[in-house]
Amino acid sequence: MNFFRGVMGGQAAGPQPSGAETIQKLCDRVASSTLLDDRRDAVRALKSLSKKYRMEVGTQAMDHLINILQTDRSDSEILGYALDTLYNIICNDEEEEQDENAQKQADDLGAQFTDTFIQDPEHVTLLLTLLEEFDFHVRWPAVKLLTALLKNQGPQIQGIILVSPMGVSRLMDLLADSREVIRNDGLLLLQQLTKGNAAIQKIVAFENAFERLLDIITEEGSSDGGIVVEDCLLLLLNLLKNNSSNQNFFKEGSYIQRMKPWFEVGDDNSGWSAQKVTNLHLMLQLVRVMVSPVNSPGATASCQKSMYQCGLLQQLCTILMATGVPADILTETINTVSEVIRGSQVNQDYFASVNAPSNPPRPAIVVLLMSMVNERQPFVLRCAVLYCFQCFLYKNQKGQGEIVATLLPSTIDANSISAGQLLCGGLFSADSLSNWCAAVALAHALQDNLTQKEQLLRVQLATSLGKPPVSLLQQCTNILSQGDKIVRRGSKVQTRVGLLMLLCTWISNCPIAVTHFLHNQENVPFLTAQISENLGEDERLVQGLCALLLGICIYYNDNSLENYTKEKLKQLIEKRIGKENFVEKLGFITKHELYSRAAQKPQPIFPSPEQMLFDHEFTKLVKELEGVITKAVHKSSEEEKKEEEVKKTLEQHDNIVTQYKELIREQDAQIQELKEQVTSMTSLSEQLQATITQQQSQIQQHKDQYNILKLKLGKENQGQSNSQGDGSQVNGLQTEELTQLREEVEELRKQHSLLQTQLGDKDALISSLKSGAAQTVEGPAGASDNTELLQELEALRSQVQSQSSEISQLKTERQELLRRAEGGSSDTLPSSDSSLDAAKVAELESRLAAQTSESERLKAEVKSLSESRVELEQQLASATSTVAILQTEKAKLQTDVQESKKEQDDLLMLLADQDQKIHSLKLRLKELGETVEDEDDLDTRDQTDDDEEEEDEDED
């Protein structure tokens, strides 16, 4: 115990051992002691020395501490001491008083010990198993140690945890711990774990992380919560940023709807704590992650739709128009609203309808533009408003038309401030940043919209009293070219860059605007003078933009002005500037250091107002036009004529190909329609066949029922005859005699029916013979045949007469038998049993009548069934004929298909010949020194021209 007193600070005689010696002795005690208490005390002593002697403890005791974690799992206290000691030597958290060099040394030391610890991946797996211990003194140090390891060597630890069975699941269990300290440190651990590893992010998300984190945020008070809410939001950002799978899972899980309550701020916005500002800032960033322009367009559009449907966009607009909101929150809210409405027509229309709570109410767009052109507003806020305006107009031709309409003379309202008035005011103000922002905003109102470019040419501005109004295009060029105070104000690079970007966007792909621009005699000399001068570094960008503007005037020139045709402008460039010098000045734009920065993201983010020179959409325009302008300047008139001829030839071929394509499409449509008809007829035939089968089964059922009834009737007749056998006499006649008489009567009836049938057949034969005789009488050679026919006719008549007499004789015999039966019943009736016999006779007669009626009813049923059978057979025949017709049409359709295929093959052969001709023409052009564009580029350009012509027709 004296040894431990010396270690723990007690006074002892003799020289004091150094720290390294003390740590060595403690390590020996940990390794050699057999008693758990001794090892525990030694580890506790190492923990107390681990901060002061970090290097010594780390180098000498790490293996012993890891061995303690492996062997002494039963004692939570020694495990806690060992984990705390390892945390102290690995963690880089130092005092604030440490200078940079000391902090760097500490970081290097922590990374070194981390590498030593993870040389064996089983050590990290051991820590994951210790996380399952519920004891606070084990679980909490294990969480802190694992967090420190991830901070020092994140990717290596992530790889080990990723391949460890149930590794991520054990870490996710920390969020369910009832002890807030462990849960909160678990959040920090998961933050480090999910940094930059998409696989772990997906696993954490599918371990129900979104549900748990949103529940914690709600429990902690949402935006009014503390640091725990901030940690949850940071973890959510790690899981969602640049991870399309997790973003889709978040949207499909309806978690976007749960974000709406975060932004329900009260009317009293005076109390905004620093933590609330931080939380709300992270919440807005979370919304932006879901609708970021770098995401896939489909996923972004789906999230935008969900945010509008659940009311999140409306809630953000409420914050946007609220009072008392801090400036940084307002700026981030504007940026968030911008990306929620970007490219979504429904959201853009809603944003256009939002009004500020002022008297009179003003549109939110107008209020935001007022902030953008106000030089007293913060720079970041003005950038955010510009981004919001750009997003509002992105792919929104309706919104572009509304903005331009506020500048037209017929729609200007003198009593209210419109967006167009604010843009014009900012365009010509003394503040260069306002000039640039207004120019870029107005350029976005014209982006890819030929109609609005032409409409903007109608805008007239009143410069001063007593002077006629000038067009907006003319005023912009005046600011660039005139030499009064306006020039000195516009001489700032930022103002001139903004105006030149506006003019380039305005006249590009708009020949009418090019004509208006060239109509001013001062514009071309000014541009050539600017390009040809040797100016300083700051003016190179202006020279490049002037070259771009002049190149657009050449490329989109329709040669309507005689003095400024394409050829004359190129001659002017060659004489005044030089083609090579012109191309070099044009390349100044893309070589500028700020050009690549603006081309990366749509949002205008600049560290200072002076660096605000390029717009993202304008960089796309430069990339598109630089190459074609260079080619257009270098081409001679003869080359252009040849190119025009080749273009005309290609257009003719394209027209022919288009016609054949249309023909093929029509034939394909016809074939498809015929196939559909065949399919429908086949289904109809199958239905009819099923109906016939069903009816045949019904007929068979009726037949079976008829046979059963017939058999049943025969049995009943037999039973009645047996019951009547008890009487020896009926009306004086024996039962056998009565039965015999009935049988004879029935036989006579059958013979009578048969004779009647034969008689009808004979009559039909006689009629046919008569008609045949009448036909044969016409020729002289038919006399003998006529005689023979007449003889045969007489023989048939005699036979018929004999059969008729026989029938009459049979009828008389029948009547006599009936009289005998009636006479016998009256003569032989005994006097004593008259009443009894009469009752029996009446009963027998009633039974006979019932049986007769039943027999007649069965005959009627048989007749109806026969008729229904005949009708079904007719239906079967008609269905069979329909099937035959369908098969005939099917064969015809197959023949048509073969013919169409043959025609398509002929067309393909013709197209191949045309392609061969085009290829030969291209080769000939290449031999002549011409640069021939690919067919895909021509198709793309033609398609673009067609789309623009269709839009013009729609607007007209």
Secondary structure, 3 states (H helix, E strand, C coil): CHHHHHHCCCCCCCCCCCHHHHHHHHHHHHHHCCCHHHHHHHHHHHHHHCCCCHHHHHHHHHHHHHHHHHHCCCCHHHHHHHHHHHHHHHCCCCCCCCCHHHHHHHHHHHHHHHHHHCCCHHHHHHHHHHCCCCCHHHHHHHHHHHHHHHHHCHHHHHHHHHHCCCHHHHHHHHHHCCCHHHHHHHHHHHHHHCCCCHHHHHHHHHHHHHHHHHHHHHHCCHHHCCHHHHHHHHHHHHHHCCCHHHHHHHHHCCCCHHHHHHHCCCCCCCCCCHHHHHHHHHHHHHHHHHCCCCCCHHHHHHHHHHHHHCCHHHHHHHHHHCCCCCHHHHHHHHHHHHHHHCCCHHHHHHHHHCEECCCCCEEHHHHHHHHHCCCCCCHHHHHHHHHHHHHHHCCCHHHHHHHHHCCCHHHCCCCCCCHHHHHHHHHCCCCHHHHHHHHHHHHHHHCCCHHHHHHHCCCEECCCCCCCCEEHHHHHHHHHHCCCHHHHHHCCHHHHHHHHHHHHHHHCCCHHHHHHHHHCCCHHHHHHHHHHCCCCCCCHHHHHHHHHHHHHHHHCCCCCCHHHCHHHHHHHHHHHCCHHHHHHHHCHHHHCHHHHHHHHCCCCCCCCHHHCCCCHHHHHHHHHHHHHHHHHHHCCHHHHHHHHHHHHHHHHHHHHHHHHHHHHHHHHHHHHHHHHHHHHHHHHHHHHHHHHHHHHHHHHHHHHHHHHHHHHHHHHHHHHHHHHHHCCCECCECHHHHHHHHHHHHHHHHHHHHHHHHHHHHHHHHHHHHHHHHHHCCCHHHHHHHHHHHHHHHHHHHHHHHHHHHHHHHHHHHHHHHHHHHHHHHHCCCCCCHHHHHHHHHHHHHHHHHHHHHHHHHHHHHHHHHHHHHHHHHHHHHHHHHHHHHHHHHHHHHHHHHHHHHHHHHHHHHHHHHHHHHHHHHHHHHHCCCCCCCHHHHHHHHHHHHHHHHHHHHHC
